[in-house]
Every structure is written in structure tokens, then in C-alpha cells.
Amino acid sequence: MDLFVINRYRDKDEEIDLAEQEAKHLERLKKRIAERKTAYSVKKTLNEITLKPQKPAEEPKSEPILNQEESVERKQEPLVDKTDNNIQKQTSKKAKPSHEFKVLGVNDFEKKTKVSRVLPYWLSHPINVPKSLKTASCPVEKQDWLHSTLKATLMSEGVTNLFPVQEKVVPFILNEHKSTYPFWPHDICVSAPTGSGKTLSFVLPIVQILMNDIGCHIRALVVLPVQELAAQVAKVFKKYCMKTRLKVALLGGSIPMQQEQQNIVRYTETLGWVSEADIVVCTAGRLVEHLQTTEGFTLSHLKFLVIDEADRIMDHIQNDWLYHVDKHIKLENELMTGRHSNVTWNSLVEQKPPPHKLLFSATLSQDPEKLEQWGLFQPKLFSASKSNNYEDEEQIRLYATPEELTEEYVTCEAEHKPLILYNFLVNQKWDKVLCFTNASEAAHRLAVLLNTWGRGQFKVAELSSALDKATRESVLKKFTQSEINVLIGTDALARGIDIPDCNYVVSYDPPRNIKTYIHRVGRTGRAGRLGHAVTILLQNQVNQFKEIIQSGGKAEIPQCEVEANVLENLSESYQQAMRETKNQIHAEIDSKVQKSLGIKRRLKSKPQKRKFEK
Ligand SMILES: Nc1ncnc2c1ncn2[C@@H]1O[C@H](COP(=O)(O)OP(=O)(O)OP(=O)(O)O)[C@@H](O)[C@H]1O
């Protein structure tokens, strides 16, 4: 009823009530002050008894430090007999201990009790995915749940055994879609090491479920953070859809928007707008553009929503894409089934199930607050991290690296960094090396230096996201064929890119955080092959690097040594190569300046269009 009380003008009778109320309130305040005083004196006496039992208890000379309000109240209050109060206090159970009141300006050294974090059951009890790929024993041919068409494609690709993540996740998804309507499938989150075959673990069940159910609607949408990854995943889907009637479209922004629109929707006289693709692989940004501008682009028949590299998409939510997708699906469903204001059996049965959400990453956050935003339906977690205590807050950020990967770090002076790398390439004969720097200019300078220095011994190329698709593919092909021995790039390449046969990863500049580290080193040691990762550090970067490694729950990484005389022997040829590199870089800068001056001059000399007055 308090909600409906309205304060309005009060007449005299009400004023009398008010005076009465005030008196009562004052009475209550006085009582509380008296209680506090007694509580204080009891505590004081008890302290004195325990500390100095031989001396009689003394009256406190000074007032205790109280907050302002309390001290004012105290001055107005007549003093109460303290001996009486002591007795009263000792017997009274209601009296509150003084430490319950915060004393302003005084440090409170009491230890706060730690509130232990309680993870939701699905996060604290994940389905374990074994890490080892070498011991994988799940022969493709013997799996009854796998369609013969897919088995044939797998065999033709040289996949004879399924990897652990595929063995666990594929049958789970297939099974979930067998449950009868109106039961909805459990959404899933998969956190498994880099190169452990996560892509096939969503490609296989999606193709198998959709291949028997042909229509002219988009039924699977796969969202990735960048164009290169979207192209890579689309390629895998196309391969496994080859012997089916399913069509796959890539919406990554590599071709003009209009062309993408023509590839994805078509207008027919009989059916209206229809989709040209059953499975769409896209980047988050391009998806929102299509939702907003492409006529006939609809996700109303969506069965699967896959989010690969989910944590990266989550960190940089592009164009609020999830909000747009959810809104679009909800709106389309309401148009199809009508809006139900009451929950009835009919309204529940008519309700279309939301798309089955499948989240994948090697560094998937298992933080419930972060996962909350995906709006998952009764989710299940598949995890390869070997924690046995998921209740512990620290353990939910554990990331697993492939078992076949050897990790090391090496320390040196800043000016010796190129020497260390050169030593690996020439003296230790490292081939198929992927090298990461923290900036594209640094990557370019290093590539020029190594090409000059290692002339005739090895070949270096830059692999940056600035390269067009054809050049990029040609560089990767040459790398696979050992025509190029070293690829140098930035972290733009670190995630998800499946570079075949990469033997070594060198972090020429240290990684900025644990996720970057995991994805960098994860470019080697893929699909059960051996891999080796080395991080080059300056002495003052070692502690920070160790902290980064610890933050991912990883064991300490061993240090490897390079002998001083090895570096000394290289120093002369290095100086010579440096001089040549400087000249080349200066020449490049000069030619760039000349080019831009030329453009400016041409623009100036262009005749301006004259405006004719009407
Ligand atoms: N069962 C298998 N047998 C042999 N090779 C496989 C198998 N499954 C996948 N591969 C190969 O392993 C490589 C890595 O697979 P994939 O790209 O799916 O890894 P990932 O777990 O997604 O890695 P990342 O987290 O780095 O993206 C690919 O070249 C793929 O063809």
C-alpha cells in the first residue's frame, strides 16, 4: 500500500500526529544512542580485563573516535549510569558490537571474508576433450553415425581417424537434432587447442543434417572475425558439400556488395525472394550490411548459428551484429507465427526454436559474465583444459596448447635480436618458419634485412593482410613448396589461419597477452604434427612474459641459450647487411615521396570544372 501513499497538504490534526511521531522518533534515537554507549563501554572493559588483568578497569579518559553524527547525538544526551549499563549490556543479547559501525577516517584492518565464486553447473562440469591427437583412435569408416557421403569425402582428403574434438562434438550435435519437437537442442561452447580440428567438428554435422533437407533458405550461418578466416572456412564447407546438393556462399567483402547480393538472393515469380545458398559463411561486419540493405535476405529459416573464434568476435563486437541478428530472427518469427501475448501450450508449440548456437575457439573465455551475452540455451561446454577444479576463479582462464608443441624463450640485447633469428635460420637450418613482429613496419624492415643478409641461403616474404587474395595464395603455396623459407607478419595472421607445414614459430617481438601468444604458437604443431615455438625477449621483458604465460594457467616455459661466440661470428656480416638495408629503406621512402608529390602535382594541374551561372 505504501506505493499508493500520496504526500499532499496536511491540516492541523495531522500536524498534531506529526509532533507525536517526531517525539517517538526522538525517543527511539535516544534509546539507540544509549545502547551504543553501553556496547562501547562493555567492549572497553572486556579489553582491559584481558590485556591487564592485574589492574582495575579505568574509566576511559577520552571519547572514542566516532563519526560526526554520533558525537553530536552524544553531546545532547544525558549521561547514563555506566555500571548499570555494563550489567545490562552483558545480559542483553540485542546489543550490537561496535565494529559494525564504520568509523570514518580510520583504517579498518579487519579481513573481509572472501566470497567464493560459484560457476554455473555447465561451466564447472565440462565434457572433457582429450588433447592428444597422436593417440586418436576413431576410424572414420567405423562410425555408424556418419553419412557415407561424408565418409567418402573425409577419406579422399586423407582423414582416416577423427580427432578427439570431432569424436565428441559431431555425434553430440547430430543427436541433439534427433530430439522431437518442441524440444530444443542444447547450445554448445567448444574450447580446444589450436589445430585440433575444430572446423570439421561443426562442418560435418551441419552438412549431414542439412543434406537431407533441401530448401531455398539460409539454414546455417557461420560468423568469423576476418575475411581470410571466412574464406578458409567457406573452402572447407564447399569441399564437404561437393557430393551433396547444398550450396555455400561466402560474404566476406572480397567482392563488391552488389555482386555478393546477386550471389545470395534471387527473385522468383512463384516463390518471391529465395536464397541461392543453404550455408552462408561471413564476417560479422558484412552480415550486418546484408541484413540492412539486401532485399530478400532473411534468416527466418536459420537452423545453425556458428561463431568461430568466438572470443575475438566477443571482444570486438562488430556493428553490434548479434543484436541485429537476434532482432531480425525475432521479427521474422513474429511475422510467421504471430505475436502471442499469453503463454499457452499452443503458443509454445507454434514458437519456432531459435537457431542452434555453436561457439568455438582455442581461447574461449569460460567467464559466465562474458558468455551471458550470447543468450545460450541450456548450453554444454566441451573443454580440453585439464583443470580439475573449475570452481576456482583462476582455473576458468586455462588455455590448452597442442601436446606436440615445444615452447622455449631466449634472451638477448636489443641489437642482437636479428642475430639470434639469423642463427636459427642459417646455423640451425630452420625451414618453414613463421615470424611475428608487433608492427607491420618492423615486419617489412626485418624482411628486407633478412633477404639482404641471407641472399642465396634462404628466402623471406612478408605475409600481411594488405596482400590481395591471389598474391597471398601464391606466397603460401611457395612457402609449402619450400621456395620461401620464412614468412614475416603481424598478429593479424595469428588467429585461425591454417598454414600448412609450418615447423617453427618465432615471436620476434613478445606477445602482448596470453591469447595472442596461444594463437601465434598455434600456427605450428597443428593436426598432430610436431611444432617448435621460440619467443625472443630482452632481459627486462622476461618477468612480464612469465606473467602472461602464468595468466593462461600454463606451466613455465624453459629458456634456451645461444652462445656468445656464435653471435660474435655473425656480427661483421650483420653490419654489412644493415648498411644495405638502410639504403634500400631510404630508397623506398624516397620513391614513395616522389610518387605522392607526382599525384599532388597532377591534381593541381587538372583543369577545374567551371561553374556556369544560370
Ligand atoms: N581428423 C583429422 N585428421 C587429419 N587432419 C585433420 C583432421 N581434422 C582436421 N585436420 C586438419 O588439421 C588442420 C587444423 O584444423 P582446423 O583448422 O580445423 O583447426 P582449429 O582447431 O580450427 O585451429 P585454430 O584454433 O587454430 O583455428 C587442418 O589442416 C585440417 O585439415
The ligand as an ORCA input file, in Angstrom:
! r2SCAN-3c Opt
* xyz 0 1
  N      40.736    -35.843    -38.324
  C      41.716    -35.195    -38.941
  N      42.778    -35.879    -39.425
  C      43.794    -35.247    -40.041
  N      43.824    -33.920    -40.232
  C      42.800    -33.188    -39.772
  C      41.704    -33.781    -39.110
  N      40.834    -32.806    -38.762
  C      41.368    -31.656    -39.188
  N      42.535    -31.868    -39.789
  C      43.450    -30.846    -40.329
  O      44.017    -30.160    -39.223
  C      44.289    -28.824    -39.565
  C      43.770    -27.897    -38.473
  O      42.369    -27.967    -38.420
  P      41.483    -26.689    -38.043
  O      41.869    -25.525    -38.879
  O      40.073    -27.100    -38.037
  O      41.994    -26.434    -36.563
  P      41.371    -25.475    -35.463
  O      41.171    -26.278    -34.237
  O      40.198    -24.747    -36.013
  O      42.593    -24.477    -35.237
  P      42.574    -22.913    -34.843
  O      42.097    -22.842    -33.430
  O      43.978    -22.501    -34.982
  O      41.649    -22.251    -35.792
  C      43.650    -28.597    -40.912
  O      44.648    -28.565    -41.904
  C      42.750    -29.778    -41.119
  O      42.642    -30.152    -42.460
*
